[in-house]
Amino acid sequence: MTAPLEPTAAADRCLATDKIVADGQPVRFMYREAPMFAGDSGWRFLAGTETDAYMEDPGHQRVHALTRVMELDPTVAPLLDSPVGAAFQRPERGAPFEDAGDWTPDED
């Protein structure tokens, strides 16, 4: 297993689910983990409606430019300078993001 990559200024990619990019649902949960591939910012964007089964299918999560996610939801932009380990949630559509507390990603 290779070591996680360090984020760089050129890290302009992220993972977002199809519920956001293809279906047009708003971002309701976002977190930043250590980058996993070249150009990866570490940001992960979810609509909050994804089931475990949905998330287990890698075809539902795709690499996108951060600018694409910002086009779909400009409210994520102010949070993108947050460090690895940051996580934010939006309790309801249209509400501001809030810190997700001590949330950590599953290791599955």
ABEGO torsion letter per residue (X at the ends): XBBBBBBBAABABBBBBAAAAAAGBBBABBBBBBBABBGBAGBBBBAGABBAAAAABAAABBBBBAAAAAAABAAAAAAAABBBGBBBBBABBGBBBBBAEABBBBAX
